[in-house]
């Protein structure tokens, strides 16, 4: 048994002594999941005294969280991009790309100036999303 596995097993045992039931703390779960890269689920389950199916479920959940989710189309509300009076339309050639704080990329192509202005106003008013 590696010293890393021994250390986690000891921490897990100490937690179990204090908590017969309940959710395993996330820091401890993370340490256990890191060990799945170098040890089999069966070895970890035996060492920690837990179910190997629980370890597999944790690992699958972790992998799903790390897998990027496909982008979803979000339709704009009807009339959200109405034209603004007094603005020269010109050709619809504006391309707008924004990266939001959650790393979602919003890209709009072929907009007129009035549509961009209407879009900015809608975002400012909070009426788009």
MMTF fields as JSON, N, C-alpha, C and O atoms, coordinates in Angstrom:
{
  "mmtfVersion": "1.0.0",
  "mmtfProducer": "UNKNOWN",
  "numBonds": 515,
  "numAtoms": 516,
  "numGroups": 129,
  "numChains": 1,
  "numModels": 1,
  "chainsPerModel": [1],
  "groupsPerChain": [129],
  "chainIdList": ["A"],
  "bondAtomList": [4, 2, 8, 6, 12, 10, 16, 14, 20, 18, 24, 22, 28, 26, 32, 30, 36, 34, 40, 38, 44, 42, 48, 46, 52, 50, 56, 54, 60, 58, 64, 62, 68, 66, 72, 70, 76, 74, 80, 78, 84, 82, 88, 86, 92, 90, 96, 94, 100, 98, 104, 102, 108, 106, 112, 110, 116, 114, 120, 118, 124, 122, 128, 126, 132, 130, 136, 134, 140, 138, 144, 142, 148, 146, 152, 150, 156, 154, 160, 158, 164, 162, 168, 166, 172, 170, 176, 174, 180, 178, 184, 182, 188, 186, 192, 190, 196, 194, 200, 198, 204, 202, 208, 206, 212, 210, 216, 214, 220, 218, 224, 222, 228, 226, 232, 230, 236, 234, 240, 238, 244, 242, 248, 246, 252, 250, 256, 254, 260, 258, 264, 262, 268, 266, 272, 270, 276, 274, 280, 278, 284, 282, 288, 286, 292, 290, 296, 294, 300, 298, 304, 302, 308, 306, 312, 310, 316, 314, 320, 318, 324, 322, 328, 326, 332, 330, 336, 334, 340, 338, 344, 342, 348, 346, 352, 350, 356, 354, 360, 358, 364, 362, 368, 366, 372, 370, 376, 374, 380, 378, 384, 382, 388, 386, 392, 390, 396, 394, 400, 398, 404, 402, 408, 406, 412, 410, 416, 414, 420, 418, 424, 422, 428, 426, 432, 430, 436, 434, 440, 438, 444, 442, 448, 446, 452, 450, 456, 454, 460, 458, 464, 462, 468, 466, 472, 470, 476, 474, 480, 478, 484, 482, 488, 486, 492, 490, 496, 494, 500, 498, 504, 502, 508, 506, 512, 510],
  "bondOrderList": [1, 1, 1, 1, 1, 1, 1, 1, 1, 1, 1, 1, 1, 1, 1, 1, 1, 1, 1, 1, 1, 1, 1, 1, 1, 1, 1, 1, 1, 1, 1, 1, 1, 1, 1, 1, 1, 1, 1, 1, 1, 1, 1, 1, 1, 1, 1, 1, 1, 1, 1, 1, 1, 1, 1, 1, 1, 1, 1, 1, 1, 1, 1, 1, 1, 1, 1, 1, 1, 1, 1, 1, 1, 1, 1, 1, 1, 1, 1, 1, 1, 1, 1, 1, 1, 1, 1, 1, 1, 1, 1, 1, 1, 1, 1, 1, 1, 1, 1, 1, 1, 1, 1, 1, 1, 1, 1, 1, 1, 1, 1, 1, 1, 1, 1, 1, 1, 1, 1, 1, 1, 1, 1, 1, 1, 1, 1, 1],
  "groupList": [{"groupName": "UNK", "atomNameList": ["N", "CA", "C", "O"], "elementList": ["N", "C", "C", "O"], "formalChargeList": [0, 0, 0, 0], "bondAtomList": [1, 0, 2, 1, 3, 2], "bondOrderList": [1, 1, 2], "singleLetterCode": "X", "chemCompType": "L-PEPTIDE LINKING"}],
  "groupTypeList": [0, 0, 0, 0, 0, 0, 0, 0, 0, 0, 0, 0, 0, 0, 0, 0, 0, 0, 0, 0, 0, 0, 0, 0, 0, 0, 0, 0, 0, 0, 0, 0, 0, 0, 0, 0, 0, 0, 0, 0, 0, 0, 0, 0, 0, 0, 0, 0, 0, 0, 0, 0, 0, 0, 0, 0, 0, 0, 0, 0, 0, 0, 0, 0, 0, 0, 0, 0, 0, 0, 0, 0, 0, 0, 0, 0, 0, 0, 0, 0, 0, 0, 0, 0, 0, 0, 0, 0, 0, 0, 0, 0, 0, 0, 0, 0, 0, 0, 0, 0, 0, 0, 0, 0, 0, 0, 0, 0, 0, 0, 0, 0, 0, 0, 0, 0, 0, 0, 0, 0, 0, 0, 0, 0, 0, 0, 0, 0, 0],
  "groupIdList": [1, 2, 3, 4, 5, 6, 7, 8, 9, 10, 11, 12, 13, 14, 15, 16, 17, 18, 19, 20, 21, 22, 23, 24, 25, 26, 27, 28, 29, 30, 31, 32, 33, 34, 35, 36, 37, 38, 39, 40, 41, 42, 43, 44, 45, 46, 47, 48, 49, 50, 51, 52, 53, 54, 55, 56, 57, 58, 59, 60, 61, 62, 63, 64, 65, 66, 67, 68, 69, 70, 71, 72, 73, 74, 75, 76, 77, 78, 79, 80, 81, 82, 83, 84, 85, 86, 87, 88, 89, 90, 91, 92, 93, 94, 95, 96, 97, 98, 99, 100, 101, 102, 103, 104, 105, 106, 107, 108, 109, 110, 111, 112, 113, 114, 115, 116, 117, 118, 119, 120, 121, 122, 123, 124, 125, 126, 127, 128, 129],
  "secStructList": [7, 7, 2, 2, 2, 2, 2, 2, 2, 2, 2, 2, 2, 2, 2, 2, 2, 2, 7, 1, 1, 1, 7, 7, 7, 2, 2, 2, 2, 2, 2, 2, 2, 2, 2, 6, 6, 6, 1, 7, 2, 2, 2, 2, 2, 2, 2, 2, 6, 1, 7, 2, 2, 2, 2, 2, 2, 2, 2, 2, 2, 2, 2, 2, 2, 2, 1, 7, 7, 7, 7, 7, 7, 7, 7, 7, 7, 6, 6, 6, 6, 7, 7, 7, 6, 6, 7, 7, 7, 7, 7, 1, 7, 3, 3, 3, 3, 3, 3, 7, 6, 6, 1, 7, 3, 3, 3, 3, 3, 3, 3, 7, 2, 2, 2, 2, 2, 2, 2, 2, 2, 2, 2, 2, 2, 6, 7, 7, 7],
  "xCoordList": [0.858, 0.0, 0.899, 1.85, 0.583, 1.398, 1.137, 0.115, 2.088, 1.924, 0.746, 0.069, 0.502, -0.64, -1.95, -2.85, -2.052, -3.251, -3.393, -4.497, -2.291, -2.332, -2.814, -3.607, -2.335, -2.715, -4.213, -4.892, -4.718, -6.152, -6.976, -8.02, -6.52, -7.234, -7.308, -8.337, -6.225, -6.203, -7.183, -7.932, -7.172, -8.088, -9.537, -10.41, -9.783, -11.137, -11.589, -12.738, -10.675, -10.986, -11.309, -12.261, -10.523, -10.774, -12.136, -12.871, -12.466, -13.777, -14.899, -15.911, -14.707, -15.728, -15.956, -17.083, -14.898, -15.041, -15.949, -16.704, -15.862, -16.668, -18.043, -18.987, -18.165, -19.408, -19.789, -19.297, -20.653, -21.073, -21.883, -21.808, -22.632, -23.453, -23.27, -22.716, -23.734, -23.651, -22.798, -22.151, -22.802, -22.056, -20.569, -20.145, -19.806, -18.355, -17.947, -18.39, -17.117, -16.707, -16.05, -15.362, -16.275, -15.778, -14.255, -13.724, -13.538, -12.07, -11.591, -10.61, -12.285, -11.918, -12.308, -11.566, -13.461, -13.913, -12.93, -12.614, -12.447, -11.48, -10.186, -9.626, -9.717, -8.49, -8.678, -7.789, -9.854, -10.148, -10.207, -9.673, -10.853, -10.951, -9.58, -9.344, -8.68, -7.326, -6.616, -5.801, -6.934, -6.307, -6.796, -6.11, -7.98, -8.506, -7.649, -7.764, -6.796, -5.9, -4.76, -4.173, -4.449, -3.314, -3.698, -2.881, -4.93, -5.367, -6.725, -7.524, -6.972, -8.263, -9.367, -9.116, -10.592, -11.731, -11.847, -12.191, -11.56, -11.651, -10.628, -10.948, -9.391, -8.353, -8.727, -8.591, -9.2, -9.605, -10.793, -10.822, -11.766, -12.957, -12.576, -13.065, -11.714, -11.273, -10.494, -10.716, -9.589, -8.763, -9.594, -9.367, -10.565, -11.363, -12.624, -13.272, -12.966, -14.168, -15.441, -16.397, -15.434, -16.61, -16.89, -16.093, -17.998, -18.43, -17.663, -17.474, -17.224, -16.541, -17.518, -17.111, -18.795, -19.786, -19.947, -20.216, -19.787, -19.827, -18.66, -18.828, -17.481, -16.308, -16.514, -16.174, -17.073, -17.329, -18.322, -18.153, -19.353, -20.362, -19.74, -20.025, -18.898, -18.207, -17.345, -17.351, -16.599, -15.69, -16.48, -16.087, -17.59, -18.425, -18.992, -19.015, -19.445, -19.982, -18.909, -19.179, -17.699, -16.583, -16.271, -16.041, -16.262, -15.965, -17.048, -16.75, -18.302, -19.405, -19.285, -19.6, -18.832, -18.667, -17.524, -17.565, -16.512, -15.355, -15.571, -14.839, -16.572, -16.858, -17.615, -18.665, -17.099, -17.804, -19.177, -19.336, -20.15, -21.505, -21.647, -21.091, -22.406, -22.582, -23.364, -24.217, -23.051, -23.742, -25.217, -25.578, -26.04, -27.471, -27.93, -27.473, -28.844, -29.4, -30.403, -31.289, -30.267, -31.195, -31.885, -31.262, -33.155, -33.836, -34.075, -34.336, -33.982, -34.277, -35.782, -36.517, -36.233, -37.657, -38.106, -37.349, -39.324, -39.878, -39.805, -40.214, -39.288, -39.21, -38.022, -37.895, -37.143, -36.011, -35.03, -34.307, -35.006, -34.077, -34.816, -34.488, -35.784, -36.506, -35.588, -34.659, -35.841, -34.963, -35.162, -36.221, -34.126, -34.155, -34.31, -33.562, -35.264, -35.525, -34.344, -33.706, -34.053, -33.026, -31.629, -30.679, -31.458, -30.127, -29.984, -30.856, -28.881, -28.624, -28.414, -27.5, -29.261, -29.2, -27.924, -27.182, -27.66, -26.476, -26.564, -27.572, -25.533, -25.573, -25.449, -24.777, -26.107, -26.072, -24.766, -24.731, -23.711, -22.398, -21.666, -20.475, -22.339, -21.669, -21.632, -22.638, -20.452, -20.277, -19.949, -19.031, -20.699, -20.546, -20.221, -20.934, -19.155, -18.759, -18.476, -17.7, -19.098, -18.905, -18.602, -19.194, -17.682, -17.413, -17.908, -17.423, -18.876, -19.467, -18.6, -17.665, -18.893, -18.07, -18.035, -17.089, -19.049, -19.058, -18.434, -18.639, -17.661, -16.962, -17.896, -17.463, -19.149, -20.087, -19.792, -19.659, -19.689, -19.396, -20.684, -21.349, -21.015, -22.197, -21.698, -20.967, -22.097, -21.624, -22.814, -23.637, -22.902, -23.97, -23.332, -22.408, -23.826, -23.244, -24.325, -25.48, -23.945, -24.837, -25.86, -26.949, -25.541, -26.467, -26.323, -25.253, -27.421, -27.356, -26.998, -27.082, -26.606, -26.256, -27.445, -27.274, -28.625, -29.808, -30.091, -30.557, -29.819, -30.01, -29.003, -29.343, -27.768, -26.747, -27.149, -27.029, -27.627, -28.059, -29.228, -29.256, -30.194, -31.346, -30.904, -31.437, -29.936, -29.409, -28.739, -28.965, -27.925, -27.251, -28.272, -28.137, -29.295, -30.334, -31.071, -31.387, -31.349, -32.041, -31.19, -31.701, -29.877, -28.988, -28.936, -28.975, -28.847, -28.781, -30.043, -29.985, -31.18, -32.451, -32.692, -33.601, -31.868, -32.034, -33.231, -33.727, -33.704, -34.904, -34.649, -35.596, -33.377, -33.11, -33.074, -33.723, -32.34, -32.153, -32.766, -32.693],
  "yCoordList": [-1.187, 0.0, 1.244, 1.337, 2.188, 3.402, 4.319, 4.217, 5.212, 6.148, 7.086, 7.497, 7.424, 8.289, 7.58, 8.176, 6.32, 5.532, 5.359, 5.457, 5.106, 4.969, 6.26, 6.225, 7.384, 8.683, 8.938, 9.361, 8.677, 8.879, 7.882, 8.241, 6.64, 5.627, 6.042, 5.858, 6.6, 7.059, 8.219, 8.237, 9.188, 10.329, 9.874, 10.379, 8.907, 8.376, 7.641, 7.763, 6.882, 6.148, 7.123, 6.904, 8.202, 9.218, 9.878, 10.111, 10.178, 10.785, 9.826, 10.227, 8.538, 7.53, 7.353, 7.109, 7.474, 7.332, 8.418, 8.184, 9.604, 10.729, 10.766, 11.308, 10.196, 10.277, 8.889, 8.439, 8.228, 6.886, 6.943, 6.032, 7.983, 8.174, 9.603, 10.448, 9.854, 11.205, 11.272, 10.296, 12.413, 12.621, 12.734, 13.385, 12.095, 12.185, 13.579, 14.027, 14.273, 15.634, 15.659, 14.717, 16.745, 16.841, 16.753, 16.175, 17.32, 17.248, 15.799, 15.427, 14.987, 13.587, 12.795, 11.924, 13.105, 12.448, 12.737, 11.845, 13.987, 14.353, 13.552, 13.076, 13.41, 12.632, 11.183, 10.581, 10.626, 9.24, 9.122, 8.17, 10.082, 10.05, 10.168, 9.565, 10.939, 11.045, 9.69, 9.374, 8.902, 7.582, 6.598, 5.616, 6.842, 5.92, 5.938, 5.048, 6.943, 6.999, 5.982, 5.589, 5.556, 4.655, 3.334, 2.416, 3.241, 2.031, 1.595, 2.422, 0.3, -0.21, 0.151, 0.39, 0.183, 0.474, -0.575, -0.258, -1.816, -2.903, -2.733, -2.92, -2.375, -2.177, -1.021, -1.128, 0.081, 1.223, 0.86, 1.204, 0.168, -0.21, -1.091, -0.893, -2.049, -2.932, -2.172, -2.371, -1.31, -0.555, 0.423, 0.588, 1.072, 2.094, 1.532, 2.213, 0.303, -0.298, 0.308, 0.585, 0.507, 1.053, 0.282, -0.563, 0.566, -0.136, 0.333, 1.533, -0.612, -0.247, 0.393, 1.2, 0.047, 0.678, 2.156, 2.973, 2.51, 3.922, 4.669, 5.783, 4.063, 4.686, 4.878, 5.928, 3.867, 3.992, 5.122, 5.888, 5.216, 6.27, 7.654, 8.574, 7.802, 9.074, 9.438, 10.577, 8.444, 8.679, 9.091, 10.017, 8.407, 8.736, 10.152, 10.913, 10.495, 11.831, 12.891, 13.944, 12.612, 13.547, 13.733, 14.857, 12.659, 12.749, 13.517, 14.266, 13.339, 14.07, 15.563, 16.379, 15.925, 17.337, 17.969, 19.161, 17.183, 17.701, 17.74, 18.424, 17.008, 16.973, 18.232, 18.521, 18.991, 20.212, 19.88, 18.948, 20.656, 20.468, 21.168, 22.246, 20.541, 21.192, 22.497, 22.641, 23.423, 24.72, 24.517, 23.669, 25.288, 25.21, 26.496, 27.59, 26.333, 27.485, 28.163, 27.511, 29.466, 30.239, 31.247, 32.212, 31.029, 31.967, 33.311, 33.372, 34.376, 35.702, 35.895, 35.314, 36.703, 36.991, 37.745, 38.529, 37.502, 38.16, 39.678, 40.221, 40.345, 41.802, 42.336, 43.551, 41.464, 41.923, 42.744, 43.583, 42.499, 43.216, 44.126, 44.161, 44.836, 45.756, 46.9, 47.232, 47.492, 48.556, 49.832, 50.065, 50.648, 51.917, 53.035, 53.1, 53.887, 54.971, 55.925, 56.194, 56.437, 57.454, 56.908, 57.687, 55.573, 54.992, 54.492, 53.79, 54.857, 54.439, 52.928, 52.423, 52.204, 50.739, 50.224, 49.46, 50.621, 50.102, 48.602, 48.009, 47.967, 46.515, 45.8, 46.278, 44.654, 43.861, 43.076, 41.909, 43.702, 43.082, 43.089, 42.781, 43.428, 43.474, 42.07, 41.36, 41.688, 40.408, 40.712, 41.48, 40.11, 40.381, 39.073, 38.084, 39.059, 37.875, 38.288, 39.213, 37.611, 37.896, 36.604, 35.565, 36.666, 35.541, 35.934, 36.899, 35.183, 35.485, 34.936, 34.178, 35.303, 34.905, 33.392, 32.878, 32.665, 31.206, 30.523, 29.329, 31.295, 30.839, 30.475, 29.857, 30.845, 30.665, 31.732, 32.911, 31.323, 32.262, 32.538, 31.62, 33.804, 34.247, 34.919, 35.908, 34.376, 34.912, 35.19, 34.308, 36.42, 36.853, 37.422, 38.232, 36.997, 37.455, 38.062, 37.636, 39.053, 39.641, 40.59, 40.732, 41.241, 42.181, 43.57, 43.966, 44.293, 45.701, 46.506, 45.993, 47.739, 48.608, 48.767, 48.742, 48.927, 49.118, 47.865, 47.97, 46.683, 45.442, 45.339, 44.887, 45.754, 45.743, 46.689, 46.348, 47.881, 48.853, 48.291, 48.41, 47.678, 47.087, 45.95, 45.788, 45.17, 44.072, 44.6, 44.074, 45.626, 46.227, 46.777, 46.588, 47.457, 47.995, 46.88, 47.018, 45.765, 44.644, 44.006, 43.649, 43.861, 43.321, 44.251, 43.803, 45.539, 46.527, 46.507, 46.678, 46.296, 46.263, 44.897, 44.744, 43.902, 42.571, 41.828, 40.897, 42.209, 41.599, 40.467, 39.874, 40.166, 39.123, 37.729, 36.82, 37.546, 36.196, 36.03, 34.949],
  "zCoordList": [0.0, 0.0, 0.0, 0.777, -0.877, -0.981, 0.214, 0.892, 0.449, 1.571, 1.328, 2.27, 0.054, -0.265, 0.069, 0.66, -0.307, 0.002, 1.511, 2.046, 2.192, 3.65, 4.313, 5.254, 3.82, 4.37, 4.196, 5.132, 2.991, 2.731, 3.54, 4.084, 3.625, 4.406, 5.87, 6.519, 6.388, 7.776, 7.983, 8.96, 7.057, 7.153, 7.05, 7.755, 6.158, 5.984, 7.249, 7.673, 7.837, 9.062, 10.194, 10.943, 10.327, 11.35, 11.145, 12.104, 9.889, 9.597, 9.961, 10.534, 9.618, 9.905, 11.409, 11.839, 12.203, 13.651, 14.222, 15.165, 13.635, 14.102, 13.449, 14.024, 12.258, 11.48, 10.975, 9.94, 11.702, 11.287, 9.991, 9.166, 9.822, 8.618, 8.132, 8.835, 6.943, 6.415, 5.175, 4.794, 4.558, 3.313, 3.603, 4.559, 2.767, 2.876, 2.417, 1.36, 3.184, 2.81, 1.424, 1.031, 0.705, -0.668, -0.746, -1.693, 0.242, 0.2, 0.284, -0.359, 1.078, 1.236, -0.013, -0.466, -0.548, -1.776, -2.917, -3.705, -3.005, -4.042, -3.897, -4.885, -2.652, -2.428, -2.857, -3.459, -2.537, -2.909, -4.435, -5.005, -5.093, -6.556, -7.221, -8.268, -6.622, -7.171, -7.121, -7.988, -6.108, -5.976, -7.03, -7.315, -7.623, -8.644, -9.908, -10.751, -10.039, -11.2, -11.085, -12.093, -9.854, -9.644, -8.972, -8.89, -8.498, -7.79, -8.337, -8.778, -8.304, -8.79, -7.796, -6.615, -8.311, -7.442, -6.341, -5.202, -6.69, -5.713, -4.596, -3.422, -4.964, -3.949, -3.023, -1.804, -3.604, -2.779, -1.895, -0.714, -2.467, -1.702, -0.518, 0.594, -0.756, 0.333, 1.394, 2.589, 0.974, 1.907, 2.733, 3.932, 2.075, 2.754, 3.407, 4.201, 3.075, 3.649, 3.072, 3.796, 1.76, 1.111, -0.169, -0.576, -0.79, -1.986, -3.22, -3.421, -4.041, -5.282, -6.262, -7.098, -6.172, -7.057, -6.701, -7.582, -5.431, -5.028, -5.656, -6.152, -5.636, -6.25, -7.744, -8.29, -8.409, -9.849, -10.128, -11.076, -9.295, -9.465, -9.273, -10.039, -8.261, -8.025, -9.23, -9.695, -9.728, -10.855, -12.096, -12.805, -12.358, -13.512, -13.375, -14.343, -12.181, -11.937, -12.155, -12.732, -11.696, -11.875, -13.355, -13.802, -14.111, -15.54, -16.281, -17.211, -15.878, -16.509, -16.24, -17.107, -15.049, -14.714, -15.496, -15.803, -15.816, -16.538, -18.049, -18.765, -18.533, -19.956, -20.342, -19.767, -21.312, -21.717, -22.287, -23.075, -21.872, -22.363, -23.711, -23.919, -24.637, -25.934, -25.788, -24.911, -26.659, -26.628, -26.951, -27.766, -26.316, -26.551, -27.22, -26.892, -28.164, -28.845, -27.931, -27.379, -27.77, -26.944, -27.861, -28.302, -28.146, -29.044, -28.358, -27.157, -29.136, -28.61, -28.56, -29.358, -27.631, -27.529, -28.776, -29.35, -29.178, -30.352, -30.188, -29.161, -31.196, -31.169, -30.388, -30.232, -29.89, -29.091, -29.919, -29.383, -31.223, -32.078, -33.065, -34.251, -32.579, -33.463, -33.848, -33.111, -34.981, -35.458, -34.659, -34.077, -34.645, -33.929, -34.96, -35.935, -34.739, -35.684, -35.743, -34.725, -36.93, -37.086, -37.225, -37.296, -37.267, -37.413, -38.838, -39.351, -39.474, -40.845, -40.853, -40.201, -41.591, -41.624, -42.278, -41.66, -43.497, -44.173, -44.314, -43.93, -44.856, -45.026, -43.682, -42.769, -43.581, -42.346, -42.316, -42.708, -41.86, -41.921, -40.586, -40.543, -39.506, -38.212, -37.624, -37.596, -37.157, -36.48, -35.023, -34.735, -34.11, -32.687, -31.98, -32.149, -31.192, -30.44, -29.003, -28.762, -28.053, -26.629, -25.896, -26.188, -24.947, -24.062, -22.685, -22.095, -22.17, -20.88, -19.759, -20.016, -18.538, -17.394, -17.191, -16.594, -17.676, -17.545, -18.761, -18.982, -19.559, -20.76, -21.911, -22.884, -21.814, -22.91, -23.957, -23.627, -25.207, -26.281, -27.046, -27.526, -27.148, -27.881, -29.148, -29.091, -30.294, -31.56, -32.46, -32.705, -32.952, -33.846, -35.098, -35.022, -36.246, -37.509, -38.39, -38.354, -39.175, -40.151, -39.575, -40.132, -38.48, -37.856, -38.45, -38.911, -38.426, -38.804, -37.555, -36.439, -37.737, -36.618, -35.672, -34.453, -36.216, -35.359, -34.536, -33.402, -35.085, -34.326, -33.187, -32.094, -33.44, -32.388, -31.267, -30.09, -31.628, -30.618, -29.81, -28.585, -30.502, -29.809, -28.892, -27.794, -29.341, -28.534, -27.273, -26.183, -27.41, -26.255, -25.268, -24.059, -25.784, -24.915, -24.18, -22.999, -24.882, -24.258, -23.164, -22.102, -23.426, -22.398, -21.197, -20.051, -21.464, -20.377, -19.523, -18.305, -20.175, -19.453, -18.807, -17.992, -19.176, -18.615, -19.183, -18.549, -20.351, -20.886, -21.883, -22.401, -22.154, -23.135, -22.536, -23.054, -21.472, -20.939, -19.584, -19.001]
}
